[in-house]
Amino acid sequence: EYCPSYFHEMRNLTLVNRAYCIRNPKHYKGFGPDCWGLTASYSVDGYAAHSPNEQDDKGVISPTAALSSIVYTPEYSMQVMRHLYNMGDKVFGPFGFYDAFSETNNW
């Protein structure tokens, strides 16, 4: 029998976020299984609420979305962390990963 819980709810929401970025319906550069994470953050147009839907997806990845989900999706979150680390100073500054980035907009 299924027992709903906060953990399962958050895991499912995280998997929706990841699946949307893998599907990448707007064909943004860089989106995929090792580069996903949509949440409120800065963007090329100022602060915005980025969501896994075509209306609110502006091509901006927020590392905190995937990395803070490590409790719910450890294997997928670590994939993102390794990928971002390998991107080097494009996404990593003196205080850690930047708030957000867009490879499509070179931002």
ChimeraX attribute file (.defattr): number of C-alpha atoms within 10 A of each C-alpha:
attribute: neighborCount
match mode: 1-to-1
recipient: residues
	/A:1	3
	/A:2	4
	/A:3	5
	/A:4	8
	/A:5	9
	/A:6	8
	/A:7	11
	/A:8	12
	/A:9	12
	/A:10	15
	/A:11	17
	/A:12	14
	/A:13	15
	/A:14	24
	/A:15	17
	/A:16	13
	/A:17	20
	/A:18	26
	/A:19	15
	/A:20	22
	/A:21	27
	/A:22	17
	/A:23	12
	/A:24	20
	/A:25	11
	/A:26	13
	/A:27	12
	/A:28	17
	/A:29	15
	/A:30	18
	/A:31	23
	/A:32	17
	/A:33	17
	/A:34	20
	/A:35	23
	/A:36	28
	/A:37	29
	/A:38	27
	/A:39	21
	/A:40	19
	/A:41	19
	/A:42	18
	/A:43	21
	/A:44	15
	/A:45	7
	/A:46	7
	/A:47	10
	/A:48	16
	/A:49	13
	/A:50	22
	/A:51	17
	/A:52	20
	/A:53	15
	/A:54	13
	/A:55	8
	/A:56	14
	/A:57	21
	/A:58	22
	/A:59	24
	/A:60	30
	/A:61	27
	/A:62	24
	/A:63	24
	/A:64	20
	/A:65	21
	/A:66	28
	/A:67	20
	/A:68	14
	/A:69	19
	/A:70	18
	/A:71	12
	/A:72	19
	/A:73	18
	/A:74	13
	/A:75	10
	/A:76	20
	/A:77	27
	/A:78	16
	/A:79	16
	/A:80	21
	/A:81	19
	/A:82	12
	/A:83	14
	/A:84	18
	/A:85	14
	/A:86	12
	/A:87	11
	/A:88	11
	/A:89	13
	/A:90	15
	/A:91	18
	/A:92	15
	/A:93	10
	/A:94	7
	/A:95	6
	/A:96	10
	/A:97	20
	/A:98	16
	/A:99	17
	/A:100	21
	/A:101	21
	/A:102	19
	/A:103	14
	/A:104	14
	/A:105	13
	/A:106	9
	/A:107	12
